[in-house]
Amino acid sequence: MVLPLVDEDKPKCFLCHDTFDDYETLRKHQDTVHKDFFEYHEKKRGPAPGDVSIF
């Protein structure tokens, strides 16, 4: 069985799999509905143990 590619050019939210007409509405959706997810994963991380810095 072959499924047609429908709405392949529309952006899709990777968290809830909703499709949107453009990237601006996707960005607004993610800023409002999934705000807690992005705030949690926004934490800054330092270098891992054993990382070498080159000056």
Sequence and secondary structure as in RCSB ss.txt:
>XXXX:A:sequence
MVLPLVDEDKPKCFLCHDTFDDYETLRKHQDTVHKDFFEYHEKKRGPAPGDVSIF
>XXXX:A:secstr
      STTS B TTT  B SSHHHHHHHHHHTTHHHHHHTT      TT     
